[in-house]
């Protein structure tokens, strides 16, 4: 629904942000019979350079709610192992094979994934998705959030709710409106995102390449490569001040098989910048309001865990909130506190792993020492064994403290 709204509306739960966390939470609540309104400020989900990795933990959730068969019909590339080319030498690093119940991660355009969740949500009478509706502020009284102010079609309106859930990303409007500050952990890099054509003779793998102060990750999207070229934090502007040929040359040096295609990058307009942030709120809630996903904790792109951690948050939130929301009384602090308590530990642990990789792998890889990097001999020996390569696959693919959908679907 995207019609121009009345000046005042109400719902049981208002979710702000139609990303993975917001759409999954909206679907699960509506599926359980809770009236829910999801506000998405854009008119569609077609925004490029978003996280596209759907991990086994998310595949398991889709299976639990009966969406796996429809998900498998979406265009996707299944990845069972991830390799690195370090100083010209290939090294397998992560291997999903042998893990159960899913031994792969799927690279799926995020807009297709979100549209799948939206289509499923529309099957339920309590699901109200409002596109081109932007939350602009909070409504509160005596320290309690009572709803949001929003804008659509050039008009402003109020939407009252028993609970507001902010899923509006790392630059959350509602987090700022609530005056909630996140603790910053820092990152040594930013990422330049762009596409490169892919040919049949190219490698099949999804892999990273590290050599002499340069690092690039190539995601196999079947007919093209989704590339992430890492630059030192704040180094984006200095690189963009140079001709695009500087980036073309670096790509060719790292991936020689792309040399004849670098000219497809004709200008910096084709290159987007992802500002890498790692942060976390100390408190994810206040009376009448909850924050989950990137609004509560921005993740490094390492491991592609952002989507999947956000969906785990959404499942935990749906499990905890549904009984109170169905009961028809205001949601008190008990379930909100329980959600943070349950999801804080896996968030901390995942960020701790990412920060160690940033410190021990990314920072040295981007240093301008001029020396060709090497994988330490002991690590190279350990990675020969499948069981060792399974360890990072399990950490990133299934995560810590997996969630499961506990509530049955309401009859429709």
MARDO-814724 format. One record per residue (C-alpha): residue in one letter; z, y, x. Coordinates in pm, 1 decimal, always signed. Each point is the difference from the previous one (the first is absolute). Layout:
residues N
+-----+----------+----------+----------+
: res :        Z :        Y :        X :
+-----+----------+----------+----------+
:   a :        Z :        Y :        X :
...
+-----+----------+----------+----------+
//
This chain:
residues 412
+-----+----------+----------+----------+
: res :        Z :        Y :        X :
+-----+----------+----------+----------+
:   x :     +0.0 :     +0.0 :     +0.0 :
:   x :    -99.2 :   +340.9 :   +142.8 :
:   x :     -2.3 :   +228.1 :   -304.2 :
:   x :   +155.0 :   +346.6 :    +11.0 :
:   x :   +364.9 :    -63.0 :    -88.9 :
:   x :   +236.8 :   +148.9 :   -250.8 :
:   x :   +249.8 :   +247.5 :   +145.3 :
:   x :   +289.7 :   -250.4 :    -18.8 :
:   x :    -10.8 :   -378.6 :    +18.8 :
:   x :   +245.1 :   -281.5 :    +67.9 :
:   x :     +0.5 :   -354.1 :   +135.4 :
:   x :   +251.1 :   -255.8 :   +120.6 :
:   x :   -124.9 :     -2.4 :   +360.1 :
:   x :   -228.9 :   +253.3 :   +166.2 :
:   x :   -168.3 :   -118.3 :   +319.7 :
:   x :   -162.1 :   +266.3 :   +215.8 :
:   x :   -277.1 :   -128.9 :   +225.3 :
:   x :   -268.0 :   -258.0 :    -73.6 :
:   x :     +3.8 :   -172.9 :   +338.4 :
:   x :   +103.4 :   -363.7 :    +60.7 :
:   x :   +371.7 :    +57.9 :    -68.7 :
:   x :    -55.2 :   +208.0 :   -313.9 :
:   x :   -267.2 :   -220.7 :   -151.5 :
:   x :   +187.8 :   -322.9 :    +66.4 :
:   x :   +326.1 :   +138.9 :   -137.3 :
:   x :   -176.0 :   +140.3 :   -306.8 :
:   x :   -169.2 :   -333.3 :    -66.4 :
:   x :   +319.4 :   -203.6 :    +40.3 :
:   x :   +205.0 :   +228.4 :   -225.5 :
:   x :   -266.2 :    +10.3 :   -272.5 :
:   x :    -44.7 :   -375.2 :    +32.5 :
:   x :   +372.7 :    -39.4 :    -72.6 :
:   x :    -19.8 :   +229.9 :   -304.8 :
:   x :   +123.5 :   +329.7 :   +148.8 :
:   x :   -186.3 :   +318.2 :   -110.1 :
:   x :   -129.8 :   +149.7 :   +324.6 :
:   x :   -220.5 :   +298.0 :    +87.8 :
:   x :   -177.9 :     +8.3 :   +336.6 :
:   x :   -133.9 :   +335.8 :   +122.4 :
:   x :   -278.4 :     +6.8 :   +260.0 :
:   x :   -126.0 :   +337.9 :   +115.2 :
:   x :   -351.8 :   -119.8 :    +87.3 :
:   x :   -268.8 :    -91.2 :   -248.1 :
:   x :    -64.3 :   -341.5 :   +155.2 :
:   x :   +117.4 :   -226.0 :   +280.3 :
:   x :   -306.1 :    +60.0 :   +219.7 :
:   x :   +158.3 :   +142.6 :   +313.9 :
:   x :   -115.6 :   -138.5 :   +330.8 :
:   x :   +205.6 :    -84.4 :   +307.5 :
:   x :   +293.8 :   -139.0 :   -192.0 :
:   x :   +184.2 :   -315.4 :    +93.8 :
:   x :   -208.6 :   -298.8 :   -104.6 :
:   x :   +204.1 :   -292.4 :   +132.9 :
:   x :   +147.7 :   -226.2 :   -266.4 :
:   x :   +246.3 :   -235.3 :   +165.7 :
:   x :   +125.7 :   -344.1 :   -106.6 :
:   x :   +316.2 :   +155.5 :   -147.5 :
:   x :   -216.4 :   +198.5 :   -243.5 :
:   x :   -228.3 :   -296.0 :    -71.2 :
:   x :   +310.2 :   -191.9 :   -105.1 :
:   x :   +100.5 :   +275.5 :   -245.0 :
:   x :   -351.4 :     +3.8 :   -146.4 :
:   x :    +21.9 :   -375.3 :    -45.6 :
:   x :   +337.3 :    +29.7 :   -176.2 :
:   x :   -137.7 :   +243.6 :   -259.4 :
:   x :   -323.8 :   -191.7 :    -54.2 :
:   x :   -233.4 :   +246.0 :   +174.4 :
:   x :    -98.0 :   -199.3 :   +308.1 :
:   x :   -320.0 :   -144.5 :   -151.6 :
:   x :   -121.9 :   +347.5 :    -99.2 :
:   x :    +99.5 :   +138.6 :   +340.0 :
:   x :   -204.7 :   -267.4 :   +175.3 :
:   x :   -309.0 :   +123.9 :   -184.2 :
:   x :    +26.3 :   +340.1 :   +171.4 :
:   x :   -215.1 :    +64.5 :   +309.7 :
:   x :   +212.4 :    -97.8 :   +297.2 :
:   x :     +9.6 :   -142.7 :   +348.1 :
:   x :   +265.1 :   -261.1 :    +75.5 :
:   x :   +161.7 :    +15.6 :   +342.2 :
:   x :   +185.5 :   -297.6 :   +145.5 :
:   x :    +59.2 :   +125.5 :   +352.7 :
:   x :     +3.5 :   +328.3 :   +190.4 :
:   x :   -101.4 :    +41.7 :   +361.2 :
:   x :    +20.5 :   +265.7 :   +265.6 :
:   x :   -233.5 :    +82.7 :   +285.1 :
:   x :   +218.9 :   +135.6 :   +276.5 :
:   x :   -168.6 :   +118.2 :   +318.9 :
:   x :   -313.5 :   -192.9 :    -95.7 :
:   x :   +184.5 :   -328.3 :    -61.1 :
:   x :    +31.5 :   -144.6 :   -352.8 :
:   x :   +339.3 :   -118.6 :   -112.5 :
:   x :    +95.5 :   -150.4 :   -338.0 :
:   x :   +320.8 :   +164.3 :   -118.7 :
:   x :    +64.6 :    -71.5 :   -369.8 :
:   x :    -86.6 :   -321.2 :   -181.4 :
:   x :    +58.5 :    -54.4 :   -373.3 :
:   x :   -136.1 :   -353.7 :     -0.4 :
:   x :   +258.3 :   -254.7 :   -106.9 :
:   x :   +217.8 :   +249.1 :   -191.1 :
:   x :    +68.4 :    -75.1 :   -366.5 :
:   x :    -80.4 :    +70.4 :   -275.6 :
:   x :   -265.8 :   +238.0 :   +140.7 :
:   x :   -141.9 :    -27.7 :   +350.3 :
:   x :   -202.3 :   +321.9 :     +7.7 :
:   x :     +4.6 :   +368.4 :    -77.9 :
:   x :   -273.9 :   +159.0 :   -209.4 :
:   x :   -183.5 :   +321.2 :    +83.7 :
:   x :    -76.8 :   +149.2 :   -341.4 :
:   x :   -106.2 :   +356.8 :    -87.2 :
:   x :   +318.2 :   +156.0 :   -132.8 :
:   x :   -180.6 :   +162.3 :   -292.6 :
:   x :   -107.9 :   -345.3 :   -122.6 :
:   x :   +353.7 :   -130.4 :    +32.6 :
:   x :   +147.8 :   +297.3 :   -188.4 :
:   x :   -260.7 :    -23.8 :   -273.8 :
:   x :    +89.7 :   -366.6 :    -43.3 :
:   x :   +366.5 :    +95.3 :    -54.5 :
:   x :   -101.9 :   +281.8 :   -236.4 :
:   x :   -224.8 :   -229.4 :   -204.0 :
:   x :   +277.6 :   -255.4 :    -33.2 :
:   x :   +246.7 :   +272.6 :    -97.7 :
:   x :   -227.0 :   +124.1 :   -279.2 :
:   x :    +39.9 :   -335.4 :   -170.5 :
:   x :   +358.0 :    +95.7 :    -87.3 :
:   x :    +76.7 :   +252.4 :   -276.8 :
:   x :   +284.8 :   +159.5 :   +198.7 :
:   x :   -221.3 :    +92.4 :   +300.0 :
:   x :   -120.4 :   +361.0 :     +7.9 :
:   x :   -204.1 :    +93.9 :   +308.4 :
:   x :    -87.3 :   +370.0 :    +17.0 :
:   x :   -266.8 :    +88.9 :   +256.9 :
:   x :    -40.9 :   +359.9 :   +118.0 :
:   x :   +363.9 :    +68.7 :    -88.2 :
:   x :   +192.3 :   +150.7 :   +291.8 :
:   x :   +379.4 :    +24.0 :    +13.3 :
:   x :    +99.7 :   +346.5 :   +115.9 :
:   x :   +380.0 :     -8.2 :    -20.9 :
:   x :   +314.3 :   -149.4 :   -145.7 :
:   x :   +199.3 :    +72.2 :   -314.3 :
:   x :   +373.1 :    -32.7 :    +54.9 :
:   x :   +339.6 :    +85.9 :   -135.7 :
:   x :   +346.5 :    -36.8 :   +156.4 :
:   x :   -145.5 :   -184.5 :   +298.8 :
:   x :   -192.5 :   -255.6 :   -208.4 :
:   x :   -379.1 :    -29.6 :    -13.0 :
:   x :   -120.6 :     +7.2 :   -361.4 :
:   x :   -375.5 :     -4.5 :    +53.6 :
:   x :   -285.4 :   +175.8 :   +174.5 :
:   x :   -226.1 :   +299.6 :    -37.2 :
:   x :   -366.8 :    -79.9 :    +25.0 :
:   x :   -343.1 :   +158.1 :    -16.1 :
:   x :   -320.9 :   -135.8 :   -150.9 :
:   x :   -320.9 :   +169.0 :   -105.9 :
:   x :   +133.8 :   +341.2 :    +96.9 :
:   x :   +304.6 :    -35.2 :   -227.4 :
:   x :   +361.7 :    -71.5 :    +91.1 :
:   x :   +237.8 :   -219.6 :   -194.3 :
:   x :   +335.4 :   -176.0 :    +19.9 :
:   x :    +46.9 :   -375.3 :     -2.9 :
:   x :   +356.7 :   -108.6 :    -70.5 :
:   x :   +106.9 :   -343.8 :   +120.1 :
:   x :   +312.1 :   -211.7 :    +29.4 :
:   x :   -111.3 :    -73.4 :   +355.9 :
:   x :   -248.5 :   +162.8 :   +235.8 :
:   x :   -136.7 :   -213.5 :   +283.8 :
:   x :   -173.6 :   +186.6 :   +283.5 :
:   x :   -280.3 :   -206.6 :   +153.1 :
:   x :   -200.2 :   +302.1 :   +115.3 :
:   x :    -32.7 :    -82.0 :   +366.9 :
:   x :   +125.3 :   +124.0 :   +333.1 :
:   x :    -62.1 :   +363.2 :   -100.9 :
:   x :   +190.6 :    -49.7 :   -325.1 :
:   x :     +9.1 :   +305.1 :   -226.7 :
:   x :   +300.7 :   -136.5 :   -185.2 :
:   x :   +191.5 :    -79.2 :   +317.2 :
:   x :    -45.4 :   +359.6 :   +108.6 :
:   x :    +93.9 :   +129.1 :   -345.0 :
:   x :   +320.9 :   -203.8 :    +12.4 :
:   x :    +83.8 :   +139.6 :   +344.6 :
:   x :    +22.6 :   -349.0 :   +151.4 :
:   x :    -53.8 :    -13.9 :   +376.7 :
:   x :   -130.8 :   -301.1 :   +189.5 :
:   x :   +112.5 :   -105.4 :   +345.3 :
:   x :   -295.9 :    +14.6 :   +240.4 :
:   x :    -42.3 :   -273.8 :   +261.2 :
:   x :   -318.1 :   +130.7 :   +161.5 :
:   x :   -329.0 :   -156.8 :   +102.8 :
:   x :   -198.1 :    +32.0 :   +323.6 :
:   x :   -339.5 :     -2.3 :   -169.1 :
:   x :   -222.3 :   +111.5 :   -281.5 :
:   x :   -306.9 :   -189.8 :   -119.0 :
:   x :   -359.2 :   +111.4 :    -49.6 :
:   x :   -161.2 :   -199.6 :   -282.3 :
:   x :   -374.7 :    -54.0 :    -33.1 :
:   x :   -259.8 :   -260.4 :    -86.3 :
:   x :   -253.9 :   -170.7 :   +222.2 :
:   x :   -289.5 :   -218.1 :   -120.6 :
:   x :    +51.3 :   -372.1 :    +50.2 :
:   x :   -272.4 :   -249.3 :    +87.9 :
:   x :    -14.1 :   -376.1 :    -37.8 :
:   x :    +22.7 :    -55.9 :   +374.7 :
:   x :   +327.9 :   +193.3 :    +28.6 :
:   x :   +332.2 :   -178.5 :    +51.0 :
:   x :   +158.3 :   -143.5 :   -313.7 :
:   x :   +355.5 :    +89.2 :    +94.7 :
:   x :   +214.0 :   +295.8 :    -91.0 :
:   x :   +137.6 :   +115.8 :   +332.5 :
:   x :   +137.1 :   +275.9 :   +220.9 :
:   x :   -141.5 :   +117.7 :   +332.4 :
:   x :   +204.2 :   +162.3 :   +277.2 :
:   x :   -138.5 :   +128.3 :   +329.8 :
:   x :    +73.7 :   +287.0 :   +241.3 :
:   x :   +185.7 :   +236.1 :   -230.9 :
:   x :   -206.0 :    -75.6 :   -311.6 :
:   x :    +80.6 :   -216.7 :   -300.8 :
:   x :   -199.7 :    -89.1 :   -310.4 :
:   x :    +46.9 :   -243.7 :   -286.8 :
:   x :   -303.0 :   -144.9 :   -181.4 :
:   x :    +46.1 :   -145.4 :   -348.9 :
:   x :   -280.3 :   -229.7 :   -112.7 :
:   x :   -108.6 :   +122.1 :   -344.5 :
:   x :   -299.9 :   -238.9 :    -12.0 :
:   x :   -279.2 :   +260.2 :     -6.8 :
:   x :   +176.6 :   +266.0 :   +207.8 :
:   x :   +282.2 :    +48.0 :   +247.1 :
:   x :   +297.6 :   +207.4 :   -104.8 :
:   x :   +108.5 :   +152.7 :   +329.2 :
:   x :   +328.6 :   +158.8 :   +101.7 :
:   x :    -21.4 :   +183.9 :   +331.5 :
:   x :   +346.4 :    +88.1 :   +125.8 :
:   x :    +72.1 :   +330.6 :   +169.0 :
:   x :   +328.4 :   +128.6 :   +146.5 :
:   x :   +213.2 :   +181.0 :   -257.1 :
:   x :   -142.2 :   +348.7 :    -51.7 :
:   x :   -313.5 :    -81.1 :   +201.5 :
:   x :   -231.4 :    +13.1 :   -299.0 :
:   x :    -85.4 :   +371.2 :    +19.7 :
:   x :    -73.9 :     -8.4 :   +372.8 :
:   x :   -242.0 :   -289.5 :    -50.1 :
:   x :   -166.9 :   +163.8 :   -298.8 :
:   x :    -62.1 :   +311.4 :   +209.3 :
:   x :   -238.9 :   -209.5 :   +211.0 :
:   x :   -346.9 :   -121.9 :   -105.2 :
:   x :     -4.1 :   -312.5 :   -216.4 :
:   x :   -173.7 :   -167.9 :   +295.1 :
:   x :   +340.7 :    -29.8 :   +169.1 :
:   x :   +118.5 :   -233.7 :   -276.3 :
:   x :   -334.3 :   -182.9 :     -0.9 :
:   x :    +33.7 :    -71.7 :   +372.8 :
:   x :   +355.3 :   -129.1 :    -38.9 :
:   x :   -106.9 :   -234.6 :   -279.2 :
:   x :   -282.3 :   -138.6 :   +212.5 :
:   x :   +235.4 :    -53.0 :   +295.8 :
:   x :   +248.4 :   -191.6 :   -210.7 :
:   x :   -247.6 :   -200.5 :   -212.4 :
:   x :   -333.3 :    -35.0 :   +180.3 :
:   x :   -159.2 :   -176.3 :   -298.2 :
:   x :    +30.0 :   +328.8 :   -195.3 :
:   x :   -184.8 :   +207.9 :   +260.8 :
:   x :   -327.4 :    +17.5 :   -193.7 :
:   x :   +186.1 :   +110.6 :   -315.4 :
:   x :   +224.3 :   +277.9 :   +125.2 :
:   x :   -267.1 :   +254.6 :    -96.5 :
:   x :    +82.2 :    -70.1 :   -364.8 :
:   x :   +303.3 :   +223.6 :    +59.6 :
:   x :   -190.5 :   +324.9 :    -15.3 :
:   x :   +292.0 :   +240.7 :    -38.8 :
:   x :   +376.5 :    +23.2 :    -12.6 :
:   x :    -28.9 :    +31.7 :   -379.2 :
:   x :    -43.2 :   -377.8 :     -9.7 :
:   x :   +333.3 :    -51.5 :   +178.0 :
:   x :   +329.8 :    +27.2 :   -188.2 :
:   x :   +340.4 :    +39.4 :   +160.0 :
:   x :   +303.9 :   -203.4 :    -97.7 :
:   x :   +317.2 :   +172.7 :   +113.5 :
:   x :   +226.9 :   -288.1 :    +91.3 :
:   x :   +359.3 :    +42.2 :   -114.0 :
:   x :   +298.4 :   -230.5 :     -4.6 :
:   x :   +288.1 :   +129.8 :   -208.6 :
:   x :   +259.4 :   -114.1 :   -251.9 :
:   x :   +224.4 :   +161.3 :   -258.0 :
:   x :   +369.5 :    -61.4 :    +45.7 :
:   x :    +35.1 :     -8.1 :   -379.1 :
:   x :   -284.8 :   -106.1 :   -228.1 :
:   x :   +143.8 :   +110.7 :   -332.4 :
:   x :   +194.8 :   +257.4 :   -192.9 :
:   x :   +103.6 :     -1.7 :   -367.7 :
:   x :   -313.4 :    -57.5 :   -207.0 :
:   x :   -234.9 :    -35.0 :   +297.8 :
:   x :   -111.1 :   -270.4 :   +247.0 :
:   x :   -240.3 :    +14.3 :   +295.1 :
:   x :   -185.4 :   -305.7 :   +132.0 :
:   x :   -295.8 :    -77.2 :   +225.2 :
:   x :   -118.0 :   +269.6 :   +240.5 :
:   x :   +199.0 :   +262.1 :   -192.6 :
:   x :   +315.9 :   -175.7 :   +123.2 :
:   x :   -124.5 :   -130.4 :   +335.1 :
:   x :   -323.0 :    +80.9 :   +183.8 :
:   x :   -116.6 :   -295.5 :   +208.1 :
:   x :   -207.2 :    -14.4 :   +317.0 :
:   x :   -345.4 :   -157.1 :    -55.8 :
:   x :   +100.0 :   -277.3 :   +241.9 :
:   x :    -38.6 :   -330.1 :   -181.8 :
:   x :   -150.2 :   +165.4 :   -307.7 :
:   x :   +331.4 :    -51.0 :   -182.2 :
:   x :    +11.8 :   +324.3 :   -201.6 :
:   x :   -162.3 :   -130.7 :   -320.4 :
:   x :   +194.3 :   -322.0 :     +9.0 :
:   x :   +340.7 :   +153.7 :    +63.6 :
:   x :    -64.5 :   +246.5 :   -284.2 :
:   x :    -82.9 :   -285.5 :   -236.2 :
:   x :   +315.0 :   -185.4 :   +102.1 :
:   x :   +193.5 :   +317.5 :    -88.0 :
:   x :   -173.2 :     +9.1 :   -337.7 :
:   x :    +84.9 :   -361.7 :    -80.5 :
:   x :   +365.7 :    +49.5 :    +97.6 :
:   x :    +12.6 :   +316.8 :   -210.2 :
:   x :   -154.3 :   -169.3 :   -304.9 :
:   x :   +244.6 :   -290.4 :    +23.7 :
:   x :   +300.5 :   +233.8 :    +18.1 :
:   x :   -110.5 :   +269.3 :   -245.9 :
:   x :   -152.5 :   -195.1 :   -287.6 :
:   x :   +327.0 :   -111.8 :   -168.2 :
:   x :   +139.7 :   +355.1 :     -4.7 :
:   x :   -327.4 :   +155.1 :   -115.5 :
:   x :    -41.5 :   -256.8 :   -278.0 :
:   x :   +358.2 :    +62.9 :   -113.9 :
:   x :    -92.5 :   +358.3 :    -85.9 :
:   x :   +278.2 :   +181.7 :   +181.1 :
:   x :    -16.5 :   +227.1 :   +306.5 :
:   x :    -34.6 :   -178.8 :   +331.2 :
:   x :   +320.5 :    +42.5 :   +198.7 :
:   x :    +43.7 :    -15.4 :   +377.4 :
:   x :    +76.9 :   -372.1 :    +13.9 :
:   x :   -358.7 :   -139.8 :    -15.0 :
:   x :   -135.0 :   +289.3 :   +208.1 :
:   x :   +254.2 :    -65.3 :   +271.8 :
:   x :    -74.5 :   -371.9 :    -17.4 :
:   x :   -372.7 :    +61.3 :    +52.6 :
:   x :    +61.2 :   +205.5 :   +312.7 :
:   x :   +253.6 :   -248.6 :   +131.3 :
:   x :   -244.9 :   -286.1 :    -44.3 :
:   x :   -304.0 :   +174.5 :   +146.6 :
:   x :   +163.9 :   +205.5 :   +276.3 :
:   x :    +58.9 :   -290.8 :   +239.0 :
:   x :   -360.6 :   -132.3 :     -1.7 :
:   x :   -123.7 :   +356.8 :    +39.0 :
:   x :   +226.2 :    +56.4 :   +299.8 :
:   x :    -94.7 :   -329.7 :   +159.6 :
:   x :   -372.5 :    +57.9 :    -46.7 :
:   x :    +19.2 :   +353.1 :   +136.4 :
:   x :   +204.0 :   -125.5 :   +296.3 :
:   x :   -278.3 :   -246.2 :    +86.9 :
:   x :   -262.3 :   +272.7 :    -38.0 :
:   x :   +195.4 :   +242.9 :   +218.0 :
:   x :    +31.7 :   -259.7 :   +275.8 :
:   x :   -374.9 :    -63.6 :     -9.5 :
:   x :    -65.1 :   +374.5 :     +8.2 :
:   x :   +229.0 :    +38.6 :   +299.2 :
:   x :    -98.0 :   -308.9 :   +197.8 :
:   x :   -368.0 :    -41.6 :    -90.1 :
:   x :   -156.6 :   +312.8 :   -151.4 :
:   x :   +152.3 :   +261.9 :   +231.9 :
:   x :    -93.5 :   -185.2 :   +323.0 :
:   x :   -346.1 :    -79.4 :   -140.2 :
:   x :    -72.0 :   +369.6 :    -62.3 :
:   x :   +131.3 :   +116.5 :   +336.8 :
:   x :   -263.9 :   +145.0 :   +230.5 :
:   x :    +92.1 :   -210.2 :   +302.3 :
:   x :   -361.6 :    -98.5 :    +63.9 :
:   x :   +107.3 :   -360.4 :    +51.0 :
:   x :   -136.8 :   -286.2 :   -204.8 :
:   x :   +285.3 :   -143.1 :   -213.8 :
:   x :   +108.2 :   -362.5 :     +9.7 :
:   x :   +187.0 :   -234.5 :   -227.2 :
:   x :   +304.6 :   -121.4 :   +197.6 :
:   x :    -54.5 :   -350.2 :   +132.9 :
:   x :   +302.8 :   -147.7 :   -179.2 :
:   x :   -106.3 :   +147.5 :   -335.2 :
:   x :   -354.9 :   -121.8 :    +51.2 :
:   x :   +135.6 :   -350.9 :    +62.9 :
:   x :   +224.6 :    +13.0 :   -309.3 :
:   x :   -285.5 :   +118.6 :   -221.7 :
:   x :   -193.3 :   -315.4 :    +81.9 :
:   x :   +224.9 :   -175.2 :   -250.2 :
:   x :    -76.5 :    +15.2 :   -369.8 :
:   x :   +368.1 :     +4.4 :    -97.7 :
:   x :    +54.2 :   +315.4 :   +207.2 :
:   x :   -296.9 :   +176.6 :   -158.2 :
:   x :   +144.3 :    -94.3 :   -341.3 :
:   x :   +312.3 :   +210.9 :    +65.6 :
:   x :   -163.1 :   +347.0 :    -29.0 :
:   x :   -216.7 :   -134.7 :   -283.4 :
:   x :   +312.1 :    -91.2 :   -195.7 :
:   x :   +175.5 :   +330.1 :    +80.9 :
:   x :   -290.8 :   +218.7 :   -108.3 :
:   x :   -160.7 :   -230.7 :   -256.8 :
:   x :   +304.7 :   -107.4 :   -196.3 :
:   x :   +250.6 :   +259.2 :   +115.7 :
:   x :   +374.7 :     -4.2 :    -25.0 :
:   x :   +179.1 :    -86.8 :   -325.4 :
:   x :   -295.5 :    -84.8 :   -220.9 :
:   x :    +16.5 :   +105.0 :   -365.2 :
:   x :    -98.2 :   -207.9 :   -301.1 :
:   x :    -74.8 :   +105.9 :   -358.0 :
:   x :   +299.1 :   -113.6 :   -203.5 :
:   x :    -80.9 :   +136.0 :   -345.7 :
:   x :   -233.6 :   -168.3 :   -249.7 :
:   x :   -290.7 :   +186.1 :   -155.6 :
:   x :    +43.9 :   +134.8 :   -351.0 :
:   x :   -228.4 :   -139.2 :   -268.3 :
:   x :   -308.8 :   +210.8 :    -74.5 :
+-----+----------+----------+----------+
//
